[in-house]
Amino acid sequence: MPHPPSLATQNLTLRYGRKVAVENVNLTVPAGKITALIGPSGCGKTSFLNCLNRLVELTPQAKVTGQVLLGDVDIRSIPVVTLRRRVGMLFQQPNPFPLSIYENLAFPLREHGLRDKVAITGTIEASLRQVGLWDEICDRLKHPALALSGGQQQRLCLARALALKPQVILMDEPCSALDPLSSEIVESLMRDLRGEYTLLVVTHNLAQARRIADQTALFWAVDGVGKLVEMGDTEQIFDQPQDDLTAAYVTGRKG
Ligand SMILES: Nc1ncnc2c1ncn2[C@@H]1O[C@H](COP(=O)(O)OP(=O)(O)OP(=O)(O)O)[C@@H](O)[C@H]1O
């Protein structure tokens, strides 16, 4: 398996109309590592994430300046369908399609040009095994995905992303809508993905960031504008923060 690329932003600024949501962010998400993005509500974490696979372009008044590099390639030069396959995303609320479990994975595979039924079925099984769902649901692949539990739905959504063989996976608070046991399962899956994928995970759960992330980045809204305050090894961010805001946030004194 080739090493996944890093993802880096250079002077990334995002405006919604006149509102500056994120300003001048220079952040490198290292290849094959887990990076946690932390910070108080409204500091621009989701907005930033949405720039990285150009999902933000679906918001009419959004305007992005600066660059996002996947490896050394500017993402604007990658066709958006290809980009979204290479940079998968998992949302806070599991969002399976209102289709069968099988079709949730088969549909995007067909959309991306896979026609061979044996190959599709093989990929579906491999992806469901990768997220530990195969044994739980292999006898009801034709059942509606929406009948699964929240935790199973989230794992199905991860399997759907993995089926497309992404290089990077963006996760926006992937555990916050889940019960503790499901949350633990998803967290352990993230650990399994380390190395093979480049992961950027937004989390409000500082203990989770500490447990899973190699690197941690703190965002903060300064006068309403989201900025990157500090980025470093997770241990350093939590134990020896360089910035006063980081120290205040990770010790619960602010935010
Ligand atoms: N479509 C939009 N139009 C205008 N402003 C927006 C839009 N989406 C987000 N914002 C604003 O941009 C800022 C950053 O929002 P964002 O959701 O990215 O923050 P966040 O850190 O992800 O927050 P949370 O942790 O609560 O999810 C906020 O002030 C928000 O109100």
The ligand as an ORCA input file, in Angstrom:
! r2SCAN-3c Opt
* xyz 0 1
  N     -22.892     29.112      5.955
  C     -22.473     30.050      6.822
  N     -22.752     31.357      6.620
  C     -22.310     32.308      7.470
  N     -21.585     32.063      8.573
  C     -21.290     30.774      8.824
  C     -21.719     29.700      7.976
  N     -21.270     28.535      8.508
  C     -20.582     28.864      9.628
  N     -20.606     30.195      9.820
  C     -19.936     30.940     10.912
  O     -18.548     30.699     10.816
  C     -17.989     30.561     12.121
  C     -17.302     29.214     12.250
  O     -18.305     28.194     12.242
  P     -17.939     26.643     12.286
  O     -19.211     25.869     12.260
  O     -16.939     26.371     11.257
  O     -17.245     26.527     13.729
  P     -16.913     25.215     14.582
  O     -15.640     25.499     15.292
  O     -16.969     24.029     13.709
  O     -18.116     25.197     15.625
  P     -18.754     23.926     16.405
  O     -17.662     23.380     17.268
  O     -19.860     24.532     17.198
  O     -19.239     22.963     15.369
  C     -19.134     30.753     13.105
  O     -19.140     32.102     13.516
  C     -20.354     30.432     12.278
  O     -21.493     31.134     12.753
*
